[in-house]
Amino acid sequence: MKLMQAIDKANGYIFGGLTQAIGGNSTYCDIMDVQERWLDHKDLWDEFEQQEENQMNE
């Protein structure tokens, strides 16, 4: 987390984005949500998001 904060700070992202989202108060559920979205079920989530986007554009 400290590395991510240093990278955010170097990129000028001191007061927003990942720094606030992950800043020290991460819970186990937050980590599991990320794992489910990007590691465990990426294809399913990509398909779901594409369907949602298509419905919004209709």
N, CA, C and O of each residue as an XYZ file, in Angstrom:
232
protein
N       0.823     -1.171      0.000
C       0.000      0.000      0.000
C       0.880      1.252      0.000
O       0.563      2.234     -0.671
N       1.975      1.218      0.746
C       2.872      2.380      0.783
C       3.463      2.643     -0.596
O       3.607      3.796     -1.002
N       3.809      1.575     -1.319
C       4.338      1.734     -2.671
C       3.289      2.382     -3.569
O       3.598      3.299     -4.331
N       2.052      1.906     -3.479
C       0.992      2.462     -4.306
C       0.764      3.938     -3.979
O       0.541      4.743     -4.884
N       0.816      4.297     -2.705
C       0.652      5.689     -2.304
C       1.795      6.549     -2.841
O       1.571      7.679     -3.276
N       3.024      6.016     -2.811
C       4.161      6.759     -3.341
C       4.027      6.965     -4.846
O       4.352      8.036     -5.359
N       3.553      5.950     -5.549
C       3.344      6.069     -6.994
C       2.241      7.081     -7.280
O       2.383      7.918     -8.171
N       1.137      7.009     -6.525
C       0.047      7.971     -6.700
C       0.548      9.397     -6.467
O       0.227     10.306     -7.231
N       1.325      9.583     -5.420
C       1.851     10.907     -5.105
C       2.764     11.407     -6.214
O       2.706     12.579     -6.585
N       3.604     10.529     -6.743
C       4.507     10.904     -7.825
C       3.738     11.281     -9.093
O       4.196     12.105     -9.885
N       2.582     10.679     -9.273
C       1.757     10.973    -10.439
C       0.788     12.127    -10.198
O      -0.027     12.441    -11.064
N       0.870     12.759     -9.030
C      -0.001     13.878     -8.723
C      -1.371     13.463     -8.237
O      -2.297     14.274     -8.258
N      -1.530     12.244     -7.805
C      -2.824     11.729     -7.358
C      -2.854     11.668     -5.840
O      -3.149     10.619     -5.266
N      -2.556     12.767     -5.193
C      -2.423     12.776     -3.736
C      -3.774     12.727     -3.035
O      -3.914     12.030     -2.030
N      -4.773     13.450     -3.541
C      -6.023     13.627     -2.806
C      -7.214     12.908     -3.412
O      -8.356     13.258     -3.117
N      -6.974     11.912     -4.251
C      -8.116     11.229     -4.845
C      -7.744      9.869     -5.358
O      -6.630      9.387     -5.151
N      -8.698      9.252     -6.037
C      -8.455      7.972     -6.684
C      -8.068      6.876     -5.729
O      -8.668      6.732     -4.664
N      -7.076      6.107     -6.098
C      -6.688      4.936     -5.330
C      -6.177      5.261     -3.945
O      -6.337      4.463     -3.021
N      -5.561      6.431     -3.785
C      -5.036      6.786     -2.472
C      -6.153      6.797     -1.436
O      -5.992      6.263     -0.338
N      -7.287      7.406     -1.783
C      -8.401      7.424     -0.845
C      -9.101      6.077     -0.792
O      -9.516      5.630      0.277
N      -9.233      5.436     -1.931
C      -9.974      4.179     -1.973
C      -9.269      3.079     -1.185
O      -9.924      2.218     -0.598
N      -7.942      3.104     -1.171
C      -7.199      2.023     -0.534
C      -6.531      2.494      0.757
O      -6.042      1.668      1.528
N      -6.501      3.766      0.999
C      -5.754      4.343      2.096
C      -6.006      3.780      3.467
O      -6.870      4.292      4.179
N      -5.303      2.765      3.869
C      -5.242      2.307      5.228
C      -6.485      1.655      5.803
O      -6.374      0.916      6.782
N      -7.649      1.888      5.252
C      -8.881      1.347      5.820
C      -9.461      0.228      4.974
O     -10.658     -0.046      5.049
N      -8.645     -0.411      4.185
C      -9.139     -1.506      3.348
C      -9.649     -2.635      4.230
O      -9.089     -2.936      5.285
N     -10.700     -3.231      3.776
C     -11.237     -4.369      4.509
C     -11.058     -5.615      3.675
O     -10.755     -5.550      2.483
N     -11.247     -6.734      4.307
C     -11.139     -8.018      3.621
C     -12.120     -8.087      2.464
O     -11.793     -8.633      1.410
N     -13.330     -7.536      2.644
C     -14.350     -7.570      1.587
C     -13.900     -6.781      0.367
O     -14.134     -7.208     -0.764
N     -13.262     -5.641      0.577
C     -12.759     -4.853     -0.549
C     -11.771     -5.668     -1.366
O     -11.820     -5.663     -2.596
N     -10.891     -6.354     -0.693
C      -9.880     -7.171     -1.367
C     -10.549     -8.307     -2.122
O     -10.170     -8.613     -3.253
N     -11.544     -8.932     -1.500
C     -12.252    -10.029     -2.162
C     -13.028     -9.535     -3.379
O     -13.111    -10.247     -4.380
N     -13.600     -8.328     -3.316
C     -14.305     -7.760     -4.468
C     -13.361     -7.581     -5.647
O     -13.707     -7.900     -6.784
N     -12.180     -7.074     -5.372
C     -11.191     -6.884     -6.432
C     -10.770     -8.230     -7.002
O     -10.667     -8.392     -8.218
N     -10.530     -9.189     -6.126
C     -10.118    -10.513     -6.593
C     -11.208    -11.137     -7.448
O     -10.914    -11.716     -8.495
N     -12.468    -11.030     -7.019
C     -13.569    -11.618     -7.786
C     -13.683    -10.955     -9.153
O     -13.879    -11.639    -10.158
N     -13.562     -9.621     -9.200
C     -13.743     -8.897    -10.463
C     -12.598     -9.162    -11.423
O     -12.838     -9.476    -12.589
N     -11.384     -9.046    -10.974
C     -10.239     -9.038    -11.890
C      -9.498    -10.362    -11.989
O      -8.737    -10.555    -12.937
N      -9.688    -11.277    -11.052
C      -8.942    -12.536    -11.096
C      -9.840    -13.751    -11.292
O      -9.616    -14.564    -12.188
N     -10.859    -13.863    -10.443
C     -11.654    -15.087    -10.441
C     -12.674    -15.155    -11.573
O     -12.845    -16.207    -12.188
N     -13.356    -14.039    -11.854
C     -14.473    -14.057    -12.799
C     -14.395    -12.902    -13.798
O     -15.415    -12.296    -14.128
N     -13.209    -12.602    -14.272
C     -13.014    -11.448    -15.156
C     -13.886    -11.525    -16.395
O     -14.521    -10.534    -16.755
N     -13.937    -12.679    -17.062
C     -14.719    -12.811    -18.295
C     -16.208    -12.567    -18.048
O     -16.875    -11.912    -18.850
N     -16.722    -13.090    -16.947
C     -18.135    -12.889    -16.625
C     -18.449    -11.424    -16.352
O     -19.465    -10.905    -16.814
N     -17.571    -10.758    -15.597
C     -17.786     -9.339    -15.306
C     -17.655     -8.493    -16.560
O     -18.422     -7.549    -16.752
N     -16.692     -8.818    -17.418
C     -16.545     -8.077    -18.679
C     -17.816     -8.193    -19.514
O     -18.291     -7.205    -20.074
N     -18.363     -9.401    -19.595
C     -19.592     -9.625    -20.357
C     -20.761     -8.860    -19.735
O     -21.540     -8.227    -20.448
N     -20.883     -8.916    -18.417
C     -21.949     -8.203    -17.718
C     -21.852     -6.700    -17.968
O     -22.857     -6.057    -18.268
N     -20.651     -6.137    -17.847
C     -20.471     -4.700    -18.057
C     -20.760     -4.308    -19.497
O     -21.299     -3.229    -19.744
N     -20.416     -5.158    -20.447
C     -20.705     -4.883    -21.846
C     -22.208     -4.864    -22.080
O     -22.711     -4.001    -22.799
N     -22.928     -5.805    -21.483
C     -24.386     -5.835    -21.604
C     -25.016     -4.582    -20.991
O     -25.944     -4.006    -21.558
N     -24.514     -4.173    -19.848
C     -25.012     -2.960    -19.198
C     -24.783     -1.738    -20.085
O     -25.667     -0.894    -20.235
N     -23.603     -1.653    -20.663
C     -23.275     -0.522    -21.542
C     -24.169     -0.516    -22.783
O     -24.634      0.541    -23.211
N     -24.409     -1.695    -23.357
C     -25.276     -1.795    -24.525
C     -26.699     -1.354    -24.206
O     -27.341     -0.685    -25.016
N     -27.195     -1.727    -23.020
C     -28.543     -1.328    -22.610
C     -28.640      0.177    -22.404
O     -29.670      0.778    -22.711
N     -27.598      0.781    -21.897
C     -27.600      2.227    -21.678
C     -27.574      2.989    -23.001
O     -28.116      4.090    -23.096
N     -26.947      2.407    -24.018
C     -26.822      3.073    -25.318
C     -28.038      2.882    -26.198
O     -28.124      3.505    -27.256
N     -28.984      2.041    -25.800
C     -30.168      1.798    -26.626
C     -31.196      2.875    -26.449
O     -32.256      2.824    -27.073
